Amino acid sequence: MPHFFGDAGSTTTPQQAAHRPVLTALVTAVLAVGGGPATAQNAFRFQQVAITGQTAPGVTGEEEYARFGGLVLNQRGDVAFAAALQTGDGPNAVVVNSENGSAIFGPAPDNGFALGLLAREDQPAPGVSDAAEFDRLGEIVLNDVGQAAFEARLRRGPGGGFVGTPNDDAVFGPAITGSGFIQVARENEPAPGVSDGAEFDDFNLRGLTTAGVVAFAAELRRGDPPGAGPVGETNNDAIFGQTGGSSAPTLLAREDALAPGTGDAAEFDMFVSRSPAFNATGGVAFAAFLRTGDGPVVSDSEDAALFASAGGPQGLQLVAREGQQPVGIGDGAVYNDFGVPVINSSADVAFVASLRTDGSLFDENGFNDRALFGPVDGAGSDLGLLARAGDPAPGVSDGAVFSVFNPKLNDAGQVAFEATLRTGRGFGATVVDGSNAQALFGPTGDADSPFALIAREGEVAPGVSDGAVFDGFSTSALNAEGDLAFLALLRAGADPGAFGTGLGLFAYVDGELDLILRNGDSFGVLSPDINGIETRVIERIQYSPTSLTNNFNGSGTLLVLLEFTDGTEGVFTVDLTRIPEPSALSVALVALVACCGSKGQPRP
């Protein structure tokens, strides 16, 4: 089942709330360094998108933002997020409760794609036949032209029909003409493209193409039409998305259906993780297990495979199958199993595979039994071996070798990855343990040496003044320019006087690794309480790239959620263009004051 945001809204009353005037525009803030455990060496431009206490756009009762989640950033800089609301304090304030307390905000097509209200609990759901209304709002996706799609749980609306567990989950996407949303799919309704009358039972939203077609994985169940066939564990998972010029989701793959390109009429048996990867044009990639179809027996030694499609009329193709010898492997090893792949706009794929063989050069103890594969020379190039467990890790001084990979792939065909390292076997190799085993590697653009060490656990973090070292890497993302952003845990270093701990946000841009933010930093925000600049202290940084959005676009913009020690939080974009001159801070602060006007008097 999907995650739905906001189990209940805040019920702050007007009497409890301080005066919070409406903010009329997005404003620019700059990190106010000092007063925290570290001082950043470079300032970056921060744009405040939304903050606790600010009146939310598009609401009718002066409701305010309380909390945020589900942040999404697209390539052109549009932002979407879910928010829990709280009661405002204006004369037209409407009480916020558990029935209407969360909403989705994002680019509004009917308002020039400015930030606006997209959907809210208690609103009628568009396109439904039974007057159902939104009950909980789930995952959000944005395409690169500013359209949105989301999953929602429904409830019975005024005068409507029954809504319950069998039919309360639905997917909504952009209207084909005009603005607004339409229902794309709903539990208890027929699934397109099936021949046995199966209907939808559950969804996993996976993407939205630039043509506005929603992509998702779905669980199916037996339908009601006369002659409907049985649906069970052998044929109840399916993948839906764009095919060619289709304007609505179509069936791409289903358990029990013929798997293309196998040569032995094998059928899909199970999709790995129910999380297929989609690109902006409808291309898809996924790993699957196979079973015997109408042809020869499919044995356990050949029942794993990986498939991909560019989204055009050519359809799905077999990329790799268990038992095949991978390109670039010369010791007799063959594919054994496949991890979840990633795909870019050129339909290149990158993935990790486990290996097996009886060859004499293969290490049966697992030292070199997995490898990373992807495009070997940029976008559109051939699939090949990029790195293998047991290979020396570049940039390390202790002889460490690769063990485990977690890849990222951008539209330029570049690959970066988080890696777990292990002790090497060469002369002079030193022990790799839990204090220095995690590392990040990024692309170099050099075919002879394609990866460089970006950061490693146990190394002193850049930009800190307290000797803190990396203690592991939480999340990371690779943008279209080959830059990396990541959230890292920090711990006290070994140097005398080192005491730093916490969490830091870092970026590797143009060959330089910089600290952007750290919990404990002082940070200037435009406060709706005073309609002016107020310094707050960062308690927690949330940077949450996912398989649906990396929240780091090709223009060098990051999207982050900051939680402050006073209990408030805000959504901010970060422009990774550096501001080296000290005077830039004062100029930006003056600009903020000019934007805001005097206390309590917002400027039009």
N, C-alpha and C positions, 0 to 999 in steps of 0.2 A: 504494500500500500504506500502511496506517496506521503510525503511530509506536508502538512498544512500549517500555515503560519498563524500564530495568534490564537491561543485557546480562549483568551478573554481579553477585553479591553480594559484600560484603566478607567476608573470612575471618579477621578479628581473633580471636585465640585468647583463652581466659579468662586465660592468663598475661600476655598483652599488654595486656589491658584493665584500666582502673582500676575500682574498685568503683563501681557505678552503681545505687543503690537505686530501686525502683519508685516512680513518682509516682502518687498515688492520685486526683488530681483536676486539672481545669483550674485555673490560677491567673492572677491579674491582675498585670501588671507595668506600670511606667511608664517611659517613655524617660528614661534618665539623661543629661541634657544636660551639655555641657562636655567638654573634652578632645579635641574634634573640630574640624573646620574651620569649623563654624557652630554657632550656638545657636538652637534653635527658640523662637519667641516664645510658643507655646502648647504645653502638654503634652496628650497624648491618651492614652486608656486602651488598653493593649495586653493581649490575653489570649493566653497561651502555650498552643498546642494540642499541639505535639509538637516534640521537639528531639533532635538526635543524642545517642546514649547512653542515651536513655530506653527502658525495656522496652516493647515494643509490645503493645497489648491483643489478647487472643484467641490469642496464640501459645502453644505448648505447651512450648517449650524455652528460655524466657527470652531470646529474640532481641530485639535492640535496633534502634531506628531508626539508619540511617546517613545516607542522603540522601533528598531529597524531590522530587516533581515532579507535574505534572498537577493543581494545586490547583483546587478547585471550592467555591463558596459559594452557597447558595440564599437565597430571600427570608426564610425564617424563621430563618436563621443556622446551619443544618447545614453541616458541612465534610466534604469528602472529598478524598483525595489518594492518590497512589502513593508507595511508599517502597522504597528498597533497604535491606535488613536486614544486620546484622552479628551475629556470635556474641557472646552475653552471657557473663557470668562467674559465674553462679550455679551451684549444685550440680547443677541439671538442664539445664545449657546444652546445646543442640544445635548442631552445627557448621553454619554457613551457607555455602553454596557457590553455584556458578553454576546449580545445578538448582533451588534453592528460595529464591533470594536477593531476590526482590521480591514485593510484595503491595499490595493496595488496601485502604484503610481509609476508613470513612465511617459514617453513622448506621446503627446496627444495630436493625432493627424489633423483634427479640425481646429487646432490652435497653433499651426505652424510647427508642430512637433515640440513645442515647449512642454515642460514637465506639467503633467496634469493627472487627474484621477482617472484610472482605467476601469477599476471594478472595486466593489465594496460589499462586505457582508450585508445582508438584508435587502440588497437590490435584486430586482427581477433578472434572472439569467436570460440572455438573448437566445432566441432560436429554439427554445424548448417548447414542447407541445402541452405541458401540464402546469404552466404558471409557476414552476419551481423558482426558488430564489437562491442566491449564494449563501452558503453556510460557513465554509472555510475556503481560503484561497491558498493554492499550493505553488509549485515550481513555476517560475517565469522564464521565458526565453525572448530574446530580441534578435531580429535580423538586422542586416547592415543598412537597411533603408528606413529603420525606425518603427517597423511593425512589431507587435508583441503577440505572444500566445501564452496560455497558462492553463493549469489544471485546477479544478475546483470541486469541492464537495457541495452538494445541493441539499436543500430541505424544502418542505412543503410551503408554498406561498399562499397568500390570501385567496381563497376560493379555488385553489388548485387541487390536482389529484394527488394520489399517494406518492410519496417520495421516501424511500428507505434504503436499507442495505443493498437490495438488488439493483437499484437504479440511481444511486446518489453520487456517483463519480462521473465527471465529464471533462472533456478537453475543449477549450475555446481558442479560436484563432481569428486573424483579421478578416473583416468582411471582404468579399470578392470585389465589390464596388462600394465606393464611399468609405466612410469611417466607421468605427465601432467594431463589434465582434459578432461572430456567429458560432453556433455549436458545431464542432467538428466531429466529435464522437462521444457516445454516452453508454454507460452500462445498460444492458437489457435491450440495446438496439442492434440491428443487423450489422455485421462486419462486411465491408466491401470486398469483393473478389473471391469470397469463399464459395465452395460448391455444395456445402452441407448445411446451410442455414445457420451457421454458428453466429453467436452474438457476443458483444464485448462484455467482459467481466471485470477488468482492471486495466490500468494504464501506467506507463512510465514515459513521461514526456521527454523527447530527446533532441528536438531541434525545430527550427523554422527557416525555410529557404527564403532567398531573396524574392522569389515569386509568391511568397505568402503561404506556402504549403507546409502544414504541420507534420512533423515526423515523430513517431512514437513506437514503443513496443507495447504489446497488449496481451493480456491473458483472455482466452475465449472460453465460452461455455455453450452448452447445447441450446439451440434456439427453439422457438415455438412453431415455426411454419410446419404444415403437414409434410411428412417425409424428411424432416430434419435428421441429420445423422448424429451418431454419438460423438461427444467431445469429452476427452479425458486427458490423462497425463501424457499420452503419446502424441497428442495433436492440438494442445490448447495454448501454445505460445506462438506468437506471430509478430512480424515487423511490418510497419506501414510507413510510407513516405511518398516522395515525388518520383514519378516515372516520366521521363521525357518532358512534354509540355503540360502534364496534368495539372489541374487547378485544385484538386482535392487529394487527400491521401489515398494511395492504392496499396494493395497487398504486394509486398516485396519478397517475403519468405515466411514459411510456416513449417512447424514440425510436421512430419509425415509427408512433406512434399519433396519432389525430386531436387536434389542438390546439383547445381549446374557444374559441368566441367570435370566431374569425377571419373568418367569413363566406365563406371561399373554400376550405374543406375542407383547409387547410394541415395538414401533419403536423410533429411535433417532429423536428428533425434533430440537435440537439446541445444539451445543457444546459451553461450557462456555469459553469465551475469545479467542477462536480459537488459543489457545496456549497449546497444549498437551505437557506433560513432557516426555522425552525419556531418557533411560539409554544407556550405551555403547554397550549393546548387542541387542538393538532393543526393549527392554521392553518399554511400554508406559502407561501413566496414564492420565486420563482426567475426568472432570465433564461434565454432559450433562443433558438436559431436555428431557423428553420422551413424546410421544403422543400415542393415541390409534392406534393399528395396526389391525391385523386380529382377535384379541381376545377380552376380556372384555374391557369396557371403562376404560381408564386411567384418574383418576380424578386429580384435582389440589393438592390433599393431598398426592399424590404418584408419582409425575411426575419429581422429581429430583433424580439423581443417580450418582454414581462414578464407573468408570471401570478401570481395569488395566490388563496388560499382561506382562509375563516374556520375550516375544519375541520369544518363541519357538512354536512348532506346536499346543500347547494347545489353543492358541489364547486368545482373550479377555474374561475376567470374570467380573461378577458383584462383586464389593467390598462392596458397601453400597447403600441403597435406602431410600428415604424419607418414613417415617412411620415405619421403622425398629427401634428396640430398640438397641442402641449401647452397646457394651461390656463395663462394668464398670460404667454404669449409673443405679442407683438404685431407682430413684424417679419417674419413669414412663415417663421420657422424651424420645422423639424419634427424629430421624434425621428429619430436616426440609429442609435444603438447604446446598449446598457444595461449598467451595471455590476451587481455582485452586490447585491441589495436586502437591507434589514433589515425585520423585522416585529415588531409588538407584540401585546399580548393582545387588542386590539380589531380585529386584522387590518389595521390601518393599515400602510402600507409607506412607506419612504423609500429613495431611490435616486439615483444620478448617471447622467445620460444625456448622450451627445454629441449635437450638433445639426448640421443642415445646411439649406441653403436657397439659392434664387436671389434672395431678396429683397434689395432695395437697402440695407436697414439692417443686414444681417448682415455681420459681418466675416469675410471668407473667409481671412484670415491666422491664424485660430485664437484671436483675442483674446476672443471671446465664444461659443465653439462648444461649451460644456458647461454644464450646469446641475444644480442640486440640487432634487429634488422630494420632497414629503411632505405630511402633513396640515397644512392651513393654519391651523386654529384648534383644536388639541388633539385628543384621542382621538375617533375616530369622525367627524371632519370631512372635508370634501372634499379630494381630492388636488389640489395646486397647486404653483406655482413658489415656492421658498423663497429661492434665491440663484442668481446666474448669473455665470459668468466674465466679467470686465470691469466688474462692479458695484463701487462703492466699498466697501471693507471698513470696517465701523463701528469707531470707537474708535482709528483710527490717525491720525497727524499728518503723514504724508508722502505722502498721496494714493494709497497702495497700493490695488490692486484684486484681487479674487478671481481665481484661476486654476484650482486643482484642489481637490476636496472629498473627504473621507472621513467619511460621516455615522454618527451614533449616534441611536437612537430609543428613547424610554422608553414606559411604559404610559400615561402621561398625554398622549401624542401630541406631546411636546416633542422637538426635534431639536437636537443639538450636532454640531460637526464640527471635524476637523482640516483646515486649509486651507494650500495653498501660495499665496503672494501674488506679484504681479508689479508692475512699475513702472506707475503710472497715466499717463494722457495729459492730465490736467488741468493748468492753470496752477499752477506751484509744486510739482508732483510731483517727488519725489527718487528716486534710484535704489534699487530693491530688488534685493538680490543674495543670494548664498548665506549671508550672515551674519545676515539678518533676514527671510527669506522664509517661514518656518514660523510658524503661529499656531493658537491654539485659540479657538473661539467657542462660547458657550453660550446657552441660551434666557433671555429676559427676561420673558416673559409679557405683553409689550406688542405688540399686533397691528401697530402702526405702526412699531415698531422691534424686531423679534423676536429679534435676536441681539446679543450684547455680546462685546467682546474680553476673553478671560480671561487669556491669556498670549501673548507673542510672542518669538520668537527675537531675541536681542540685548538684551532688557530685563533689568534687574537682578531676580534671583529674590527673592521675599519670604523673610524669615526668615534670610537669610545675613548673616554679618558680614565676609566677605572680598571683597565686590564681585562675586561670581560672577554671570554672566548666563546666560539660557537659550541652549542651543546646539542645540536640536531636541527633539522630543517623540517618545518611544519608543512608549508605549501610553497609551490613555485610555479612560475609561468614564463613562457617564451613568446615574445611578440613577433610580428612580421619582419622586424628589422634585425632580429637575432639578439635582442636585448633580453635580459633575465630580471625578474623581480621575485623576491622570496621572503617569507617570514621565517625567522630563525629563533630558536631558544638560545638563551645565553646563560653562562655560568661563570663563577669566579675563576680567573686565570691563576697561573702558578707564580707570577711575578710578585715580589713583596708589595703589599698594599693593595693587591687586586681584590675587589669585593663585588664586582658587578654581576647581577643576575637579571632575569626577566625575559623580555621578548623584544625583538627588533625587526623592522621592515627594511630590507636592503634592495638595491638595484645595481645591476651590472650593465652599464651603458657606455658604448664607445670605448670598451676596453678598461673601464674604471669601475671599481666596486665601491659603492657609497652607502652609508647609513642614511636612511630617509627619516625614520621616526623610531622612537623607543619608548616603552612605557616608563613613566616618570618624567618625561619631557613636559615642559610648559608649552602651551599651545594657545594661540590667539584665535578666538571665535567671535563671530557676530552674534551677540546674545539677544534673543527676543525679549528677555526680561528688561534690559535697559536700552535696547535698540542701539547698541554700540559695542565696541570691542571689549572683550572680557578674557582674561587669561585663566585657562583651566589646566588641570594636570591629567595627562593620559594614564588611565589605569590599564586599558587593554586595547590592543590593535587587532582588528579582524580583516585579514586579506584572504579571500576565499575563492581562488580560481577553481573551476570544476571542469568536467568533461563537456559542459554546455557553454561555458564562458570562462576565459582566462582573466577577465577584468584588467587587461593590459593591452591597449591597442597599438597599432602601428605608428601612431603619432606620439607615442611615448607617454600616454596618459594612463594612470592607475586609478582604480576605484577602491576606496577603503572605508571601513566603518570604525570609528574611534569611540571608545567608551571612556568617560571621564570619572574622576574620583567623587564628584558631587552627584553621581547617579544619572547624569544626562549622557546622551550619545548623539553622534552626528555622522552624516554621509558626506564624504569629501572626495574630490578628484585631485590627483597629484600630477602636475606637469614636471617631467624629469629634466626640463631645461634648467640648468644651474643659474643661480643668482649670486655671483661671487662678491660683488661690491657690498660693503656694509650699508651704504646709503640706500640700497634697494629696499631694505626692511622698512626704513622710515617712510620712503615714498609710498610703499604699499599700504602702510598703516594710515597715512594721510588720505589715500584714495578710499580706504574703507570708511573713514569718518565722513568724507564728502558724500559717499553713497548713502550713508545712514541718516545724516542730518543730526539734529539735536536729540537729546534723550527723550524718548517717548513720542517723537514726532517724525515718523518715517516720511521720506521725500517721495513724491510721486514718480 
